[in-house]
Amino acid sequence: MADRAEAERRRAVQRVHEGETVAAVCGSLGYSRPWLYKWLDRHASGDPDWYKEQSRRPRCRPQQTPAEIEEAVQLVRRRLERAGEFSGAQAIRWELEELEVQPLPSVRTIGRILARKGLTTRRTGPYEVKGKRYPSLVAQAPGDVHQTDFVGPCYLRGGLRFYALNTVDLATGRCASEPTLGRSAQVTVDALWHSWGRMGMPRHQQVDNEMVFFGSPRYPRSMGPLLRLCLLNGIEVWFIPMSEPWRNGVVEKFNDLWQQKFLRRINLVTQADLQEQSLQFEGRHNGRYRYSKLGGKTPMRALQSSGQTLRFPEAPDPPRHPMPMPEAGSYHLVRFVRSDGVLNVFGEKFMAPPECTYEYVRLTVDVAGQRLKVFLDEKLVDEHSYQRS
């Protein structure tokens, strides 16, 4: 089709040059006079390809992102990826802003550039809790709430088997990661104590229902090492509902990041190397990783801008287990009440009031008063005697 159109253009111009009138040529070919005059002008320009169709694409696109900006976006993306840092559109924009790149592209524009260049990766969205009211903790300041979780067993390339006790401060995103060779009582106490030495001691410590955290199902009121350590230092412990790990969502998400940016990138053999590299990763995370929830700040900048004073352990060395039984303080369990109305407190069962069925309740153990209190929507609905073992 293109060859036929080009042949008609050449023949029409040739006929005019041979003496035919413009009207006669246009009438025989079925084209308008402006069409023929256009090709006569093209022929007169001297362009050897005058008869070929030219692109109608606009020569000027004022809304197009400059090529140097696209190149800067790609360079920053690759640098952040190599450094093991966040490399999404928002993180790239923060970096470009610090580099004083002008004009500064929007997050959406950066996303389109990444998509065009094939630099996007698909990510799953966060879990969104729907339906039932949940008595969650609110972290308004650094040190209000720490979430802690064990990861493992993991293995180094040299065959070393280890765990990691990971802790995240909810208000600032600061982390502490303590590699351990086991999960015994003393090892857990040591790891948490050293984490507090770098992060500060929280007002509330949130954990799941691992046995090392609460103690023994045979003696559920004896208070395990973590409970004793926290209560003796004025810290309230919160246990999330059983079989609902997403309630510890911040540290669970950090665990994924820890595996992607640390565990899968190291090639270590000895425990000493593991400890050293773990501290380096912790420093990189706290000093260089930016979070949208912090307005683009790093965890350390968020802490500095808060002006909050943290409380640290009074002694450098952790206490030895077994520690004395606490005489004061309180700790909490969040439980979902099913149709049977049973409240499971580390294997010990209590009956919940009927209005609690299919609802989340908070169980608070008053250590000094030796009482187990049941709260629904922050309202005390039941109470049981809870004598210490």
PyMOL commands that set and color helices and strands:
alter all, ss='L'
color gray80, all
select helices_A, chain A and resi 2-17+22-29+33-44+67-82+89-98+107-116+185-199+211-214+225-232+245-261+263-265+271-288+292-294+299-306+354-356
alter helices_A, ss='H'
color red, helices_A
select strands_A, chain A and resi 145-155+161-169+175-180+204-207+236-239+330-336+342-345+348-351+360-366+371-376+379-385
alter strands_A, ss='S'
color yellow, strands_A
deselect
rebuild
show_as cartoon
